[in-house]
Amino acid sequence: MNRITGRTGDQSLIEMSPSDSFNGESNGPHNPYTSASGSSQLGQQGIDKNTQSKDSVFFRDGVRRIDFILSYVDDKDGERKQERRREFEANLQNAGLELETEDKSESDDGKTFFLKIHAPWEVLATYADVLKIKVPFKANDIPDHSQIPMNWLSTPFRLPELIMHPEPDYFTAAFNKDKADFFLIDDKDTFFSPSTRNRIVFYILARCPYTTEDKQKKGIKRLLSNGTYSSAFPLHDSRYYKKSRDPNCESERFSLYKHWATFLCFFKEQPLNLIRKYYGEKIGIYFAWLGFYTEMLFFAAVVGLICFLYGLMTYEENEWSKEICDENIGGQIIMCPLCDKKCGYWKLNSTCSSSWQSHLFDNVGTVFFAIFMGIWVTLFLEFWKRRQARLEYEWDLVDFEEEQQQLQLRPEYETKCTNRRLNRITQEMEPYLPVTSKCARTCLSGATVLFWISLIIACIIGVIAYRLAVYAAFASIMKDSPTNNLHMVGSLITPQLATSVTASCINFVIIMILNLMYERVAIWITDMEIPKTHLEYENKLTVKMFLFQFVNYYSSCFYVAFFKGKFVGHPGKYVYMFGKLRNEECDPGGCLIELTTQLVIVMTGKQVWGNIQEALVPWLMNWWGSRKARNHPESLYSRWEQDHDLQGFGQLGLFYEYLEMVIQFGFITLFVASFPLAPLLALFNNIIEVRVDAWKFTTQFRRPVASKAHSIGAWQEILNGVAVLSVVTNAFIVAFTSDMIPRLVYMYAYQTNGQLSMKGYINDSLSIFSIDQIPADSRPEPGENPAWFDSSITTCRYRDYRYPPGHEQQYSHTMQFWHILAAKLAFIIIMEHVVFLVKYFVAWLIPDVPSEVKARVKRERYLVQEYLHNYEVEKLKDQLTCNTYNDCTCPPMIYPSLPTHEVLSECL
């Protein structure tokens, strides 16, 4: 039903006095309301502000839809801003847009003006043609023969069909204004969806000049940055918790909240088509990827849980832990001090509990899980490509190539690139950036990124130096600390824990400060490079930010996994950092359990804090911002003020959502060999993350401008890079961080009993050092040694494979050390080759685009050509008939030519 005729019954709400028809006349700039057709009649009506509801997405006439809102505060000293606004709004009218101003006296704070923008059919049709927006021309006639086995099992997880598929399936073609009657246009007011309308309006806003003196000064972004306008946003179509009372309003926001954004729907599928229709393809593709990633995590979580249960079930078979805990074996082994002067000698059985904990993650199942995850990540990426290809077809993105982004050059690029050259394809002059300038900017950008990454590494080295410097101090202070007498937790408060906690806090503060600073630097250097298109800008910024975040978040895990405890030396010849700080050794329980602890703390802490921050901060800011308006009747709390009180969806809004998930993806792939339960934790987090993000988008943020994207962009290549790197890191973790290889070498090559058992492994893995050969400046100070230590103890043990004192090659590596090293390198080579071979075979085996989608794409292209051909033939016949009889009675096009507007040359 046509919206114009459908609202005649609502005229009782439209009673406007002449003085009210131009609300901004006395206090603001000129009111452009008179530009709308039919406004003179509206001025003779009146609005009873006590009866008319302002919770509406239409102009005062109740017919024209509000496509965009601009807000501003009329400063007393803002003459230049007023002049910019007058010029800008006049140019918007010249471009065909219709405007209506809400006076500041109508706003809640009494200061803010709201400019409502409506795009009439002529403007929408013109720019839909320019932007090649696809619209329906025929119902899809290809039957869907896809059958899901045991489909009834998925019934509890489904949503109503109207929510999952809010629109019928059509064949589509790029809109052509001259062939409007070719397309399925039933109602010109609803033909273009609200998301398409706000996308077109924003395209105009981004290119409209605001001064006659300099045509290069243009765009709403610059007006927002210089304070001419305070905000610019499209409207939500209703309140999120109830439907709009206007029957012509879709209330899609309410449907999204009810079926998607509530946590009780956590087990339901996502209404991706409705998300795409309301927010645009770019946000839709993000939630499609997040949902698919969460589904695939389920399989990794199940296998990881099985591997963990295997370690739990083989708990009692852990022979080396039994030896450590045995009073006659581990209780008789005296270990060398862990630091100089402030650390005393200690017995091996003091690490009993940590050795048992280490077995849960350091077992044969770890190797299997590392190999499985190498294959899983390939399956995830390949199946996502297929899912993405299906979405490209369903969402009319098949022909959305990067070259079409030329139609959407960034306004900043057009402004800053003053040079022009001939485009060989279009034969039109276009702006370009000279090669010399581009190279200089790229080099400066790369140098800046390297400088900041080096700064992070320097900070990490500083934190490591702090750990080395304070460990001995904590060991001395806490030796007789009252905390040692605390029940249950007393034994857990150790110098290692104190050092780790304080170092982690310092590292966290450094990360947050560098994050805040680098974000601005990354945006600045990306702006400096002057990317040509929005897609290029986002990709450049994504790579810069991820490189920084990669080093920032993973550096501590890389240090524990591959550096800590690897370059320590041996008693009498320790390795020192900066000549005086003795290198850090792993915890007595081994390096793997420490890596596990580090991964659990960083990963879970980041996820929990991230979800709290994502949900709590916007809610508190919105609650505080709308505290006055909540006391007003709903009918007086206008739709534009409601959205104005919400948080703006910033330039990097979606970027941080992707970054959070990709960082998590790195944790569960790069270091998963140390913690098989990481995918399970990620699965639980993502189930919450989907609903938190949905709730945040639906209730706490203004409606973002709809934008297209046919893929996840640069994140796809980043995920591929992380997947390849994960194979290498997990192979090195199993080989060098885990004790798996030394145990296997001992069992098969050095077991003296002739049995395949681990008896005697602990004694075999520890070397002997003579206490009297420890340098005086490294020996424990008086009072540091425990009470049981006396002069009868002449040797101590340490973790390494070296000859004992008195041997002709004393303290040099034994042949067993070289055998173990060879086995580690062989394992890395074999594991990498096997996993990479399987990865590439799986990638070759699974086509990126399903055959069904290929067939549908070909069918649609064929139909477009056929129907266009038939259309042209029919038009030609009608024209020839008219010319032959000179008595043309041909039916005109559905929409006859309307008065043309002065359209911005930059847009056409």
N, C-alpha and C positions, 0 to 999 in steps of 0.2 A: 504494500500500500504506500502511495506517495506521502511523504512526511508532511508536505505542504497542506494537502487536503485533510490529512489525518489529524491535524491539531486545531481544526476549526471549533471543536467542542471545548477547547481550553481558553477561549477568548475572555471568559469571565475573570481570568487571572491577570489579564493585560489591561490595566487601566492607568494610563500615564498622564500626568499633568504636563502641560507645555514646559513648565520650568524644570521638570524632572527629566525631560527627554535629552537634555544636554548637561549631564551631571558635572562635567569637568570644565564648564565654560568660565566660571569665575575664578577658580583657584588653580587651574592647571593650564597647560598649553591648549591650543585649539582642539576642539572636539571634532574628529573626523567622521562622526556618526552619520552626517548628512550624505556621505558618499554612497551609502547603501541605497539600493533601489527601494522605493516605497517607504523611506524613512519619514517623509513629510506627513504621511497618514498616521504613522506611529506617534508623531509628535502631537497630534491632536487627541490622542488617547491619553490615558493616565495610568500610573502604577500605584496601587495602594500598597505601600511597603509593609503594612501590617498583615496583609493577607497573601501577598505573593511570596512564594518560596524562592529563595535565592540559591537553594541547593539544586542547581540546574546546569546543564552543559550547553544551553542555548542563549542566544542574544535575548534582549528584552522582548523582541517580537515573538519569541517562542518557536521560531521557525529555523533561523540560521544557526548552525552548530558552531560552538566555540572550538576552533582548531588549535589555538595557541594563546598563551597569556604572557604579557610582559608587565612587570611591576616596577615602580620607581617611587622615590620620595622626593618631593619638590623642595629642594633646599632654597633657603632665602638668598644665598649667594651663588646659586647655580644657574646664572644666565647662560653660560656656555652650554651647559647640559640641556637647558630648555631649547636652545637653538638647535642642538644636535637632534633632540627628539622631534622637533617640528620638521626638520629636513628629512629625517629618517621615516617618520610616519607619512609625510607627503610622498616620498618615493615608494613606500609600500602601497599607497593608494594608486599611484601611477602603474604599479605592477599588477593591479587588479584586486588586491586584497581589500576587505571591508573591515572597518575598525569601529570599536565602541569603547568608551572610557567610563570607568566607575570612579566617581569622585572620592577623594580621601575621607570626606565626612561619612561615607558609607563603610569605610574599613574599620576594623576592630581597634587599631591603634590611632586612628584619626590622622595618620600621616601618609599612608601608602595609597597611591593611585594604581589601578589595574586596567591595563589596555587589553581588550579582548579582540582577537583576530579571527576572521572567517574567510575561507577561500571559496569563492563561488565556482560553479561548474566550469566556466570558461578557463579560469586559472588552473584548476585541477587537470582539465583535459590537456591544456597546453604543456604543462610540466610533466604530466604522465607520459606524453609523447617524447619530450626531451630526455627524460630519465629512463625511457624504455621499460616502463613498469608493465609487468605481465598481468593480463586480465582475462577472464573466461570468455570463450566464444562457443563452446559446445560441451555438453555433458559427457563425462568419460564413459565410453561404451565398452571398455576392456573388462571382461569379467575377472574377478579376483578368485583364482583357483587355489590360493595358498591355504593349506590345511595344517593346523598345529596339532600334533599328536596329543591325545588325552586333553583336549582343549578345556574340558569341564573342570580340570584341576585348577585352572587359573581364574575361575569365576569369582572367588572371594577377593581377588586382587584387582578386579576391573572397576572402572568408573562407568557411569551411564553413557550410552552411545552419543547423546547430544553434547556431552561435555568433551568426550574424546574426539568427536568429529563435528565441530560446530558449523562447518560449511560442507555442502555437497562437493563431490570430486568432479572437477572440470578439466577439459583441455584448455590451455591458455596460450596466448600469443602477446607479443609486445604491443602496447596500445598505440593506435594511430588515430589522431584526431580527425583526419580526413575520411576515415572509414569507421566512424562511430557506430553506424548501423550494422556493422559486421559482428559486433560484440553483444553479449547477452546483457543489455542494459534495460532493466525493468524500472529502476528508480534512480535518477541521477543523484539524489541526496544520499543514498546508501550504497551506490555502486562502488565508490572507493571507501575502504574501511577507515575508521578513525586513525589507525596507526599509519596508513598510507597518507592520509591527509596531513597529519602533523609532520611526517617526513618531508612532504612537498613544501609546506610552509617554512620549515626550518631551512630548507635549501634556499629559499628566497631570502629569509632573514640573514643567512650567513653571507650573502653576496650583495645586499642592498647598501648603497653608499649613504653616508649621513652628513655629508658636507658638499657644497657646490664648489668650494675652493680647491679641494684635492680629491679627485675621484678614486685615488688609491686608498683613501680612508673609508673602509666599509666593513660591514659585518656586525652581527649582534655580539660576537665574542669580544670584540674590542670595546663595544659599548658597555658590556658587563664589566670588563676589566677596569675601565676608567670611571665607573660609577654612574654612568648616565642612566642605566637601568640596573635594578638590584637583582632581578631574577628573570628567567625565561623558561617556560615549561608548558607542555601540553597537559590537559586535564585528565584526571581519572574520571571514569564515567558514572561512578556512584560511590557511596560509602562502602567500606569493605564488609561491614557487618549486617547490612540490609540492602535490599533492592531499591532502586530508584522508583519514586512514585510516578515518574513520567513513563508511559508505556512505550514511547519511541526511543527510550534509552536502553541500551543492551544490558547494562548491569553485569558486564563480564568480570569486573573486579570482584563483585560479590561471589560469582561462581568460582573464580580462582581461589578465593579465600576459603570457601566452604569445602571444596573438593581437593584442594592442593596445599594450602598454607597452614592448615591445622595439623597438629602433631598426631592426632588420632588417625590420620590418613597415611601414617608412615609406611604401612604395608601395601598401599595402593599404588597403581601405576600413575605416572605423571600425565596430565592433559597437555601434551606437547603442542598439539595443533592450536589449542586455545591460547597457550602461552605465546606461540608465534604470532597469532592473530592480534593479541593485545599489546605485546611488547616488541614485536618485530623478530626477524630471523636471527639476529645476532645473539640476543638473550635466549631465544629458543634453542639455538644450537649449543649454548653453554649448558643448559639444563638437560638437554639430550645426552651430551657427553658425560655430565656428572652422574646421571642415572645409569648410563651404560657402564661406566667405571665402577659404580657401586655394585651393580649386578655381577660383574666379573670378579670383584673382590670376594664374593661369596665362595667361589671355588678355591681361590688361594687361601682363604681363611680356613676352610675345611681341611685342606691338606696340611697347612701349618699347625692346626690343632692336633691332627693325627701324629705329626712328628713330635710335638710337645708331649703328647700322651705316651708315645714310644719311650721318650726319655724318662717319663715318670714311671712307666712299667718296668724299665730296666734299671731302676734306681738301686735295687739291692745287688745287682750284678756289677756294680761299679767297684772294681778291685782296687784301683789306685786310691780312691777315696777311703776305702777300708784301711789301707796301709797308712795313709796320712793320719787317720783318727786313732789308729792302734797305739796304745801307750808304749808298747814294746818296739814299735818301728818309728812312727812319727814323733812319739814322745821322747825318743832318744836322739833325734837328729837336731843338732844345734845349727841355726841359720845365722849367716853373717848380718851385721847391721844394715838397715835400709837407708841410712843417711849418716853423714859425718858428725861425730862428737855427741849429738843430742839423741842418737838412737842406740839402743843396746842390743845384745844378742837375744834371740827368741827361738822358741821351739816350733817345729813344723806343724805339730798337731793343733796349734792355735788357729790354723786356717781350715779346720775340719769342716765347719758349716759352709764356708764359701766354696770348697771343693765339691761338696754335694750339690750345691746350687748350680755350679758350673756344668755339671753333668746333664742337667735338664736341657741345656742348649748346645753343649759340645759333645755330640755323639754322632753315630753313623747317619741317623736321620737328617742331620744338618746338611750333609753332603747331598743327599737325595733332594732335599727341599731347595737347595741352592740351584741345582740343575733344573728342577721343576719350575722355579720362578723365572729362569732364563727362557724357558719355553712358553710359560704363561704370559709373559710380557709381550712376546711376539703374537700370540693368539689374540691378546687384548687389542693390540694396535691394528692387526689385520681385520679382525671382525668389526672394529670401529670404522675402518675405511668403508666396509660394506654397509654398515648402518648409516654412515654419513652420505654415501651415494644414494641410498634409498630416500633419505631426508631431502637431498638436493632435488630429486625428482618430485617428491610430494609437495615441496615448498617452492617449486618453480625457480630453482637455482641452477639448473643444468647448464644453461648458457651464460651464467653469471661469471664471466672471465675477468681476470685482473685488468685486461685492456679496457673493459667498460668503465673502469674507475676513472679513465680519462675524462669522462663526462662529469666527474665529481672531484675536480682538482681542488685542493685545499685553498681557501681564500688567501691564506698567508703566502702560499706559493705564487699565486697570481699577483699579489701585491708586491712581494719582495723581488721577484724575478722581472726586472725591467727589460731584459733582452728578449727579442722575438725572432723566431725563425719559422720557416715553412715546414709544415708537417707533410711528409711525402705521401701519406695515405689519404688524409682529409683535404690536402691542398689548401689549408688555412694556416694563418699565422698563429703561433702559440708561444707562450712564455717558456723560457728554458734557463737553466743554471749553467754557466760556462764550466768546462771541464776543470780548468785550473782552480776555480773557486770551490767546486765540488771536492776535488782532491784535498785541498787545504783544509776544508771543513771536516772531512772524514778523518784526516790524520790527527787534527786537534781533538776530535771526538774520541778516537781510539786511545790517544795518549792520556786523556782525562780518565777514561775507564780504567786503564792500566794503573794510573796513579792511585785511584780509589781502592782498587783491589789490593795493590801493594800496601796501602794504608791499613786495610783489614788484616793482612798477613802480619804487618808490624804489630798491630794490637794483639793478635793471637800470640805472637812471640813474647810480647810483654806479659800477657796472662800466664804463659808457661813459665817465664822467669819468676813471676810472683809465686806460682805453685812451688817452684824449687826453693825459693828463698824462705818461705814461711813454713814449709813442712817440718823442718827441724825445730822451729820455734814452737809450733803446735805440739810436737812430740814431747818437748821438754815441759811445756806448760801443763799439758793434760795428763802427764804421768801420774801425778798425785791429785788430780782434779776431783772435786766432790761428785762430779757427774758419774764417776766410775762406780759409785755405790748405789746409783738409781736402779730400782728393780726393773727387769726386762730390757730396758733400753740402755742401761749403763754400758754394756759391752759393745753396743753399736756406735757409740759416740767415740770415734777414733780420730787420730791425727789425719788419716787419709780422708775421712768424711768431712772434717772441719776445713781442710784445705780445698777439697772439691767443691763444697757448698759456697765458700767465700769466693773462690775463683769463678764459679758459675754465675754468681750474682754480679761480679765485676764484668764478666763477659756479656751478661744480659744487658747491663746498662750501656756498654760500648756498642752492642748490636743496635739497640734502640736509637741511640744518638746518631750513629752512622746511617741507619735507615732513614731517619728524618732528614738528614743533610743530603744524602745521596739521591733521595727521591727528587728533590728540587734540582740538583745538579743534572740528573738524567733527563729531566724535562727540558732544562735549559740547553743542554748540548744537542738534544734531538731537535728542538726548535731551531737551533743554530744551523743544523744540517739542511734545513728547509726541504723536508720530504715532499714529493710531488702529490701524492694522494693520501687519503685518510688511512688506507690499508698499509701503505708503506710507512707512514708515521707510527702506527701501532706496532708494526713488526720491529722497527728499529728500537722503539722504546722497550718493547718486550725483551729483546735480546740483551739490551744494556742492563735492565733491571734484574733479569734472571741471573746473568753472570755475577752480579754483585750479591744477590741473595744466595746463590749457590755457594760462594766462598764464605758468606756470612754464617749460614746455617749449618753447613756440612763440615767446616774446617775442624771443629772440635772432635767430631766423629772420625774424620780422617786421621787426626793426630793420635787419638787413642788406638785406632785400628792398625796403623802402619808405622808409627814413629815411637810411641811411648814404649819404653822397655826394650827397644831394638838396638839402641846404640849406647848401652850403659857401660860397657867394659867389664872388668872383673875386679875383685878386691885387690888393692894395691896398685891398680892401674885403671881407676874409673875415668870416665869421660866427663868433662866439665863444660858447661855453657858459659861463655864470657870468661873462661879461665877460673871461675870460683864457684859456680853453681853446679852441683853434681846432677847429672841427668836423672830424670825420674824413672823409677822402676814400676812395673805393673803391680797391682795388688797381689798378695800371696796366693789368692785363688786363681790367678791367671789373668791375661789381658782380655779374653773373650767375655768373661762375666762383667768386667768393667765397661766394655763396649756396649754390652746389653743394657747395663744400668744407665749409661749415658744416653742411649737411644730411647729407652723408655721415658726418661725424664724430659728430654728435649721434645720428643714427638707428642707424648700425651699432654705435657704442659702447654705446648704451643697450641694444640687443638682445643683443649678445654678453655684456655684463656681467649683464643680466637673466637670461639662460639659465644662466650660470655660477652666479649667486647662487641661482636657483631650485633648481638641482640639488645644488650643493655644500653650502650652508648646512644644509638639513635632513639631508642624509646625514651630515655631520660631527657634528651634534647627536645624531642617533640612534645613531651609532657610539659616541660617548662615553657616552651614557646607558645603553646596553645592554652595556657592556664586561664587567661582572661576569657577567651572565646568559648570555653566549655560552659560558662554560665549563661550563655545566650540561647534562645530557642533555636532549634535546628533549622527552622525556616529562614532565620536571619543570619545563620553562619554559612556564608556563600561557598559554593564549590571551589572557587578560585582561592578564597582565603584558607579553606581547609587544606588545599594542596600547597599553598604558600607556606603554611606552618610546618610542613613536612621537610625532611632532609633532602637536599638536592643530590641527584645522581651524577657524581663528578665525572671528569674526563677519564679517570683511572678506576672507576667503579667496578667494572667487570674484570679489569686487569688483576685486581687484588683477589678476586674470587678464583680466577685461574691459577694465580701464583700460589695461593694457599694449597690448592689441590695438587699442583705439580711438585711443590716442595714435599708434600706428603707422599706422592708417588716415588720421589727419590728416596725417602726414608725406607719405604717397604720394598724397594728393589736393590738399592746400592748396598745396604747393610743387613739384608734379611737373613743372611746366614748366621748372624749372631742372635737373632730374635725371631723365631718362626711365628710368634703370636702377633707380630706387627700387622699383618693383613687383617687379623681379627679386630684389633683395636681400630684400624682404619675403617673397617666395615661399620662398626658401631658408630664411629664419628660421622661417617658420611650419611648414614640413615638420618641422623640428627641434622647434619649440615644441609641436606636437601630441603627439609622443612623450615629450618631457620632462615635460609636464603629466601625461600618462597614467602615466608611470613614478613621478612624484611622488605622485599620488593613490593609486596601487596599492601602493607599497612604503614610502613615507616618512611618510604621514599616517594618523592614525586614521580610521576610517570615519565620514564626516560623517552627521548626522541627515538622513534623506531629507525633501525638501520639494518641493512642487509649484510649477510656474511654466509658464504657457502661452505665454510670449514672453520676449524678452531684456529686457523692462521699459523703464526710462527710457533705456537705451542706444539703443533704436530711434530715439527722437526726437533724441538727440544725434547719431547718424549722419546723420539727415536734415538737421540743422542744419549739420554739417560739409560735407555734400555741396553744399548751396546756397552756403555760404561759399567752397568751393573754386573754384566757377566765377568768383567775383569776384576772388579772390586770383590765380588763374592768368591772368586777363585783365590785371590790373594788372602782374603780373610780366613778361608778354610786352611790354606797352606801355611800362612805365617802368624795369624793371630790365634787360631785354634791349635790345640795340641793333638789333633787327629793324626797328622802325618808322623810325628815322632813316636806315637803309640804304635801305629801300624808297622813302622820300621823296626821297633823293638820286638814286637810280637813275632814278626816273620824272619828277622835276621839276627837278633841279639838275645833271644830267650834261651837261657842256658839249660832249662829243664827238658827241652825237647818237646814241649807242649805249646799249643797256641793259646797262651794265657798271658795276663798282664802282671803276674806275680813278680815282684822285684823291680817293677818299672820305676817307682819313685826313687829308689836308691840309685838306679842306673842313670836317671835324668839329672842328678845333682852332683856337682863337682866339689872337690875338697880344696880348702885353702888353709895355710898355716897362719894361726893368729899372730905369731910373733913377727910375721912379714908385713902386717898392716902398718902403713906409715903412721907416725905419731900424731900428725895433724888430722888423721881420719879415725883414730880410735875413740871409743866412747869415753866421755868424761867421767870422773869418779861420781858414783851414785846413779849413773844412768843404767847400769846393768841390773838385771833381776837378782833376787836373793839367792837363787839356786846356782848362779854362775860363780865358779871359783877357778883357781889357778890350775886345777887338774885338767881342765878343758883346753886342749891345745889346737884344735882345728874347728873350722866352721864350714858350712855347706852353702852353695849358691847355685842358682839355676843356669846351667850351661853344660857344654860337653868339652871339658879341658882336662889335660893330664894333671895328676896330683903332684904335690910337692915331693921333691926327691927324684922325680922322673927326669930323664935326660932332656925331654922337651916339656918340662913343667910349665903349666899354665898356657900352653898353646893348644889349639883345637885338636881334638882326637879325630880319627878316621870316621867315627860314627857321626860326628857333626857334618862332615862332607857328604856322607851317605844320605843323611836326613835332608840336607840342602838340595842334593840332586833329586831326591824323591819329591820335594816340594815343587821344584821347577818343572819336573815331569808332570806332576799332577795339574799344575796351572796350564801347561801346554795342551794336555789331553782334554781337560775339562773345557777349556775355551774352544778348542776345535770341535769337540762333540756338540756343545751347545750352539755354537755358531752354525755348524752344518745343519742341525735340526731347525734352527731359526730360519735360515734361508730356504730350506726345503719347504717348511710350513708356509712361509711368505709366498713362495712360488706356487704352492699347491692351492692356496685360497685366492681366488680372483678378487680384485678390489671392488668391482662393480658386479652385483648379482645379475645373472642372465635375464631374469624376469624384468629387472629395471632397464636393462639395455633394450629389450623388446618394447617396453612401454615408451621409452624415449624415441625410438625409431618410429613407432606408431604415431606418436604425437606430432613429430616433425612432418611425417607424411600427410597427416590430416590438415595441418596448418597450410601446407602448400596446396593441397587439393581444395580446401575451402576458400582460400584466398583466390585461387584460380577461378573457381566457379563464381565467386563474388564479382571479380573483375569482368568476367564474361557477361554476367547478368547486367551489370552497370553499363557495359558497352552496348548491349542489345537495347536497353532502355534509351540510351543516348541516340543511337542510330534511328530508333523509332521516332523519337522527338524531332530529329532533324529532317526525317523523310516527310512527315505530315505537317510540320510547322505548327502543330497544335499540341504542345507538350502538356500532358496531364500526368507526368511521372510523379509518383509519390516522393515527397522530399525526404531527406534524411531525418532521423528521429529528432535530432536537435539541429534546427537551422542555425545558420551562422549568426553568432551573437556579436555585438559591438566589440571590436578588438581593443585591447588595452595596450598601453605603451609597456612592453615587456623588457626587462633588463637585458641589455645586449650580452652581458657576461653569461647569462643563463641560456641564451639561445645560440 
